[in-house]
Amino acid sequence: MANPKLKSAGKPSQNSNVIARRKPAAVKSVYSLAEREEIFRRFSIQRPEPRGELEHSNPFTLVVAVALSAQATDAGVNKATRALFKIADTPQKMLDLGEEKVREYIRTIGLYRNKAKNVIALSQMLVDEFGGEVPQTRDELVRLPGVGRKTANVVLSMAFGQATMAVDTHIFRIANRIRLAPGKTPDEVEDRLMKVVPKQYLYHAHHWLILHGRYTCKARRAECERCVIADICKSPEKSCDIPAPLVELPPQVIGEAVE
């Protein structure tokens, strides 16, 4: 009986070569690159230097403020933290203040008891493991009690100048409503936005989208007549195709945000 011919293991098939060369599929968008560039070009003219609206004085107070802002408004957090940060603007000072007194300062914020525990716990970890300094990597930040991926992304962007996409309720709503980067979860929206936002606009993109959602494309009713991208927007909900005048808005007044 003749020996059966064996396929050579050293010569991959034509199909395997095709698979090996295949690149990850690009995220599809209903907007062309030119349209996406125009969207963020207009946002950049409207708000050349967008900023987050949580009051803070250093990376530590920023971490605390963002952690406290979960299920709370920025304006509400600012009112609660002004007095707190005057006396406790470092992890050690926060520990010296103690959980009970932290609770008193933030009692107007939702879930304040659990948040006070987290503030003390994250302060302790910063002192014990990071020499009292806020770490500059996402993996380290999310280890801190009460700090999730969104909080970590805000800190990386605002405190350390990294281009991140902190997906809060506003960005999640906008990305899905206008179909810029639809997704079922914040992580999915974050991943898609990082791919579809033109690179030259990525650093400020999350602030532009948050502010657009907070003041124009509002949750209850999008104010399309005040929208500078109304003619480009592909939302099935939009009520106007004429863009608002493209002018630079007055400087933000941090601490007086209207929610």
ABEGO torsion letter per residue (X at the ends): XBBBBBBBAABBBAAAAAAAABBBBBBBBABBAAAAAAAAAAAAAABABBBBABBBABAAAAAAAAAAABGBBAAAAAAAAAAAAAABABAAAAAAAEAAAAAAAAAABBGAAAAAAAAAAAAAAAAAAAGGBBBABAAAAAABBGBBAAAAAAAAAAAAGBBBBBBBAAAAAAAAAAGABBBABAAAAAAAAAAABBAAAAAAAAAAAAAAAAAABBAABBBAAABAAAAABABAABABABBBBBBBBBBBBBGABBX
